[in-house]
Amino acid sequence: MTKGSLIRVLGLMTGILLALAGSAQAATPDGSEAQARQPYPLTDSTRFVVQGRREGVTASGDAARGANCVTPQPPLALAPRERAIEVREVAFDPRTCRTTYERGVPPRSSASSTLGKPQSAGSRTRAAGVQTLANGYRFSGYGRAWYTDTRTGKRVTEVNSGADWNTGGGCVTANNVWFSNYASTTTGWREISHRWSYINRECDYVVSSTNAHFRDTYFTGCPSALKVDSYYTRVRFVGLPNGGMRGSRSSRNEPSCKDTLVAYFALYRR
């Protein structure tokens, strides 16, 4: 092996090790790939890259900053004996519109603290609702979507969709179908609106799906604007006859604030 080849191999190995490193670094000043610091490690984790697309970009400078870069959100599934699974953004490259995700098992302490007795559906700080059909259930779980402000490590908005259900003869009997939303009002966020839909009379599954719109009028984390709107266009949870679960999120921020607002999605068994 020549000296030049050895240098290239060592450089490649260094790049791989950096890509697999656990704790991510802060955004780079030259606008290259920005990596988010994570609040806790995931076990049995894997990383993968998703190619996004640009929408409504009017200038090359906007494209370089990753403006209006829409990235497909990967879905999750939880087997009957699995406790939890999480997927989160760990890096974003504004030049290529590519997002690196990490998927793995979160610690028990990461479960949502907003879940509790449903409150008034008209609340601006917390909104919740529940459809109850019967008493007692065998399976219970929920999908949780949230954004974290990388400057503070705190979650700013959150949407939960969940259900409790029984099974018999390979058929689902839904007991409780519910949702719960949260906005960090102490940091300026508030809920503008929400919409909830559910399916609890199908044999093959139970579904809880929530849309929500949040806003911070004086958000300081986006260079291009003060006002930031956070749209959860669908946080969907599906309970299956065997106790398994599926879930997906679809969300975006306007402006995107990719360097500051990091997206998370998880499925938990209750």
N, C-alpha and C positions, 0 to 999 in steps of 0.2 A: 504493500500500500504506500502510495506517495505521501509526502508531507501535506500537499494540498488536499488530497482525499481525506487524510486523517483529520485535518482541521474542519472540513465540511461535515464529516461524520460526527465529530464532537459537538459542532454547532447544532446539528439536527437533534442529537440526544439532549442537549441543554434545552432546546425549544420544547421538546416533548415533556421533559420534567417540569418546566414552567407551566405548561398547559395543564398538567395533572396535579399541580400544587393545590393544597386544600384552601388556604386563606387567600382571597383575591386582593389585589391592590386597588388603590383609588384610580380615578380617571386620569389618563395621561394628558398633559397640557397641549400636545400637538393635535388632539382630536382623533388619535388612533384608538384601538380597541380599549374600551373602558370596562373594568371588572369591579363587581360589587362585593363588598365585605359581607360575609354571611354571619348570622347571629348564632348558629350552632352547626355542627357537622352532621351529615347524613351517613348512615351506615349502608353497606352494600350499594354504594352509589356508582352511577355511570354518567358520563357526559356525552352530549351529542349536539350537533349544530343544525339549526333550522334557517333556511334562506327566507328572508322577508321580501316585501315589495314596497316601492315608494308610491305614495298617492299625493297628488296636488303640490308637488315641489316646483317652485317657480324660479329658483336660482341655484347655481352650482354651489354657492356657499351653504344654502339650506341642505342640499344633498350631502355635503361633506360633514355636516353636523348631525345627520341622521334624522332630519325633520320629516315627519309624516311617514316614518318607516313602519309598516304594518307587518307583524310577524305572526304566522299561524301558531295557535296555542296547542301544545301536545296534550292529548287526553290521558287519563289515568284509569287503571283497573285494580281492584283489590280482591284477592281470592278469599274464599270463606274463612280460612284460618289465619289470614294476615291481619295485622292490627292497623297499619297506616302506611301510606305512600305519599311522597311529596315531590313536586317538580318546581324548579325555581330558575330564574335567570341568574347566570353567574358572569356573563360577559356580553358586550355588544360592540360590534364594529360598525361605526357610522358610514365608513367608506364603502363597505360591501353590503350593508343592511342585513348582516347575519347576526343571529343571537345564539349564544352557547347556553345550553340548559344542563342542569344536573338533576338526576332522578335518584331517589333513595328513600330509606326509612328514617323518619324524623324521631327525635326523642319524645317520650311521653309528655314532657313538660311543654311541648310546643303546641298542644291542643288549644283550641280557641277558648279565650276567657270571656267571650261575649255570649256564650250559650247559657241559657238559664230559662226562667219562666218567661214565656212570651209576653211582651208588653204591647202598649197601644201601637197600632199600625200607623198612626199619624205622627209619631215622635220624630223629631229632626235629628237627635243624637243617636238613638237606637230605634230600629223598627223591627217588629217581629209579628209573625202570625202562625197559626196552627189549625189544621183541619183534623179533628178527632173522630174516629169511627167506632172504636171499641177499646176495651181495657186489656192490658197485657200484650206482650209481644216477645218474639224470639230474637229478632235481628234489629239492629239500630245502627245508623251511620249517617255521615254527612260529608258534603263537599265544601271546602273552605277556600275562598279566593281573597287575596289581600295584596295591598301595596305597602312597601316599607320605604321610608325616607332614609337614604343612605347616610345623610349627614348626622342623623341622630340614632339610627337603628330602630326607630319606633314605627309601628304600623300606623297608617293614616286613615285608610278606609278598609272595610272588610264586608264580605257577603258570604252567608252560609245558607246552603240548601240541604235539607235532610229528611229522613223518614224513619219510622219504626214499623216493622211488619212481621207477620207470621207466614208460614208456608204449610200447605197440606196437599198431598197428591200432586206435587210439582207445580202448585199454583200459589201465587202471592195473595195474601189478604192484608191490605194496608191498615194500620191502626192510626198512626199519627203521621201527617205530612206537614212540614213546617219550613220556615225561613227565619233568618235573623241578620240584620244589617248593623253596621257600626261606622261612625265617623268620629275622628279625633277633634272635637270642638275646641279643645284647649290650644291646638296648633293652627286653628283657622278653618278646618274642614267642616262641611255640613252636608247633609243629604238633601238633594233637590227633589227627587222623586224615586219611586220604585214600582215595580209590577211583578206579581208572583202568579205562577200557574202550577197546577199539579194534576197528576193522573193517579187515582187511587182505587179504580174499579176495573183494572185490567188484570187478567190472570198471570200474564208473563212478567210483569214488572210493576214497580211503583216509581213515579217520577216527581221530583220537585225541581222547579226551574225559576230562577230569580233574575230580574233585571234591576239595575239601580244606577242613579246618576248622582255624583258627588261634586262639590266645588269648593275650591279655596280661592277667594277673591284677591288675596294678597300673598300668594305663594312666592317665595324668594329663590326657589331652586331651579327656575328656568330662566336663562338669560334673555330669551326672546319675548317673554310676556310675564305679567304678574298673575293674571287670572288663569287658573288651571281647572279644567273639567275632566273628571274621571268617570268613564262610562263602563259599567259591567253590562254588556249587552246580553250575556247569558251565563249564569253559573248553574250548571245542570247536574243533578244527582239521580242515579238510577239504582234501585234495589232489585236484586234478582231472586228467583225462587230458591236457589241453593245457598243464599246468604252472601253471595258475591256482590260487588258494587262496581259501578262505572261512573265516571264523572268527567266533565270538561268545563273549561272557562273560555269566555270570549270577552276581552276587555281592551281598553285603550285609554290613553290620556291625550288631551289636546291643550297645548302642544305636548309632544311625546315625553319630554323630560327623561329620556332614557338613562342619562347619567345619574339622576337623582332618585327617581321612582322605580323601584324594582318589583316585578310581579312574582307572586307565589301562588301555587295551587296545591291542595292536599286532599286526600280522602282519609277519613278517620272512622274507625269502628267505635261505637259508644258502649 
